Amino acid sequence: MNSYIKPENEKIIKEDNFLSENSIEEIRNYLEMKKNNNLPVSFYYKDKKSMDQYYDYYFDDKYLHVKSWYSRYYIKYLIDKIRKVV
């Protein structure tokens, strides 16, 4: 009887199958420009079909932090997972 027992420490790797329409540099330039002009950011994230628009945000090298509508905390979006900026 040959049965395969999956080890507990084996990880399942989930791939992101989305195509970015803007480069990371373009996205960072867009964020800088919007922040300097006090304008909201609008973007599509990963495979999401609807556009997100945020007025209260800040960003660093890796993340875009946007304020949640329902509470006082910030939500993190990976900059390299942003598909398209508008």
GIHUHU-V383070 format. One line per field, one symbol per residue. psi: psi as a letter, one per 40 degrees, with the letter a starting at -180 (. if undefined). Layout:
BEGIN
psi=???
END
This chain:
BEGIN
psi=hhihhhidehihhhihgihheiidddddddddddddefiiihihhbehdiihhidhiiiaddihhihideaeiihhhhdeehdhi.
END
